[in-house]
Amino acid sequence: MSQLSEQELRRIAVFQKNEITEHHIYTTLAKRVQGVKNRRILTQIASDELRHYEVWKRFTGRDIAPDRFRVWLYSMVSLLFGFTFGIKLMESGEQKAHEAYGRLVGSMTEINSISRDEEEHEQALIMLLDEDRLKYTGSIVLGLNDALVELTGALAGLTFALQNTELVVLTASITGFAAALSMGASEYLSTKSEPGAKSPVKASIYTAVAYLFAVTILILPYLFFQNLYLCLILAFAGAIGIIALFNFYVSVAQGVPFRGRFLEMSGLIVVVAGISFAAGLGIRLFFGVEV
């Protein structure tokens, strides 16, 4: 073993801490995840991470405690958003560590072994994509997209047609609730008519709940503020925020590009809301409606 500098030893200590931390994360997830295959893969990866820790320990000559906050954080993220999302999010950081290994001392046999393990981890993780929330991503997209596009357009039109926050909230709430039920029923019939592993009931529930979630976020500003223009701006901000968060989730969990999907959905909202804005203002002027 070649003599390492103090700086290299400090970097190895960081890698060592990362490995023991990820060992505890994978061990925690293995206890919670459903399915024998998923549990076996996670347990194997946890074992590999512990072995990597022991490799780095031979260089530093000391034990290093895991980062308890990261263990808690990724365990909670996985519990709330699914183990696939939590693991993929963590693996994105592990890929950076994999690149750093090669820059440290490329001639180390142990480092080459760790690098091979990291590549195997990534392939094994692909097999873990077996969660309901990922199976029904299409249903969630349907609910969110329809709610965001339709209701932002409706809110723009209602804002300038009714000129009253209470009336806007009442009208948008009734419209949104009815539309959520309609979308859920349509998704149920659509899924039922297509052969596959998805449950029509679950698909309809995911669609309706996603729609209602988006409706709630969009009308919240009208419940707290009286300025119609401020409410409309905040509703738009909420819509863009939902699009950004959901597309980030999908991009991490399924490994798809973020930017294209985000710009496409955002663009649709802007176009539809702009047309609805003009329509609401035009209808109000044409009929001479004063509320």
Secondary structure, 3 states (H helix, E strand, C coil): CCCCCHHHHHHHHHHHHHHHHHHHHHHHHHHHCCCHHHHHHHHHHHHHHHHHHHHHHHHHCCCCCCCHHHHHHHHHHHHHHCHHHHHHHHHHHHHHHHHHHHHHCCCCHHHHHHHHHHHHHHHHHHCCCCCHHHHCHHHHHHHHHHHHHHHHHHHHHHHHHHCCHHHHHHHHHHHHHHHHHHHHHHHHHHHHHCCCCCCHHHHHHHHHHHHHHHHHHHHHHHHHCCCHHHHHHHHHHHHHHHHHHHHHHHHHHHCCCCHHHHHHHHHHHHHHHHHHHHHHHHHHHHHCCCC
